[in-house]
Amino acid sequence: MSAPRREDAVNDVCPWSGKPISDDGLTVYRGAVVGFYNPGCRDKFDAAITAFDRAIETRP
């Protein structure tokens, strides 16, 4: 799989910071490229979805 590209992102503005997305702040979520201002914002997103996925999977 090729690296995500900014022009393929579903957003132009970081949902955490409100600043423009950057090339090093990209991730793929549910098959779509999502952009963030920087790797720190991207990593917060990855941690949040991981936590929610775990909570959903372990829910009685």
C-alpha positions in Angstrom: 0.0 0.0 0.0 1.3 3.4 -0.9 1.7 6.2 1.6 -1.3 8.5 2.1 -1.2 11.8 0.2 -2.5 15.1 1.3 -4.5 15.6 -1.9 -6.5 12.5 -1.0 -7.5 13.6 2.5 -11.2 14.0 3.3 -10.4 17.2 5.2 -8.2 20.3 4.8 -8.2 21.4 8.4 -7.0 19.5 11.4 -10.0 18.5 13.7 -7.8 18.9 16.8 -6.0 22.2 16.2 -8.1 23.9 13.5 -4.9 24.5 11.4 -4.2 23.2 7.9 -3.2 19.6 7.5 0.4 18.6 6.8 2.0 15.8 4.8 3.4 14.2 8.0 0.1 14.3 9.8 -1.8 11.9 7.6 -3.4 8.6 8.5 -5.8 6.1 7.0 -9.1 5.5 8.8 -11.7 3.1 7.4 -10.1 3.3 4.0 -10.0 7.1 3.9 -7.1 9.5 4.3 -7.6 11.8 7.2 -5.3 14.8 7.7 -3.9 16.5 10.9 -1.8 19.5 11.6 1.2 17.4 12.8 2.1 13.9 13.9 1.1 14.7 17.5 -2.5 15.5 16.4 -2.5 12.4 14.3 -1.3 10.2 17.2 -4.0 11.6 19.5 -6.6 10.6 16.9 -5.1 7.1 16.6 -5.0 6.7 20.4 -8.7 7.8 20.7 -10.0 5.4 18.1 -8.0 2.6 19.5 -9.5 3.3 23.0 -13.0 3.4 21.6 -12.5 0.3 19.5 -11.3 -1.6 22.7 -14.3 -0.3 24.7 -16.7 -1.4 22.0 -15.2 -4.8 21.7 -15.2 -5.5 25.4 -18.7 -4.1 26.0 -21.0 -6.7 27.6 
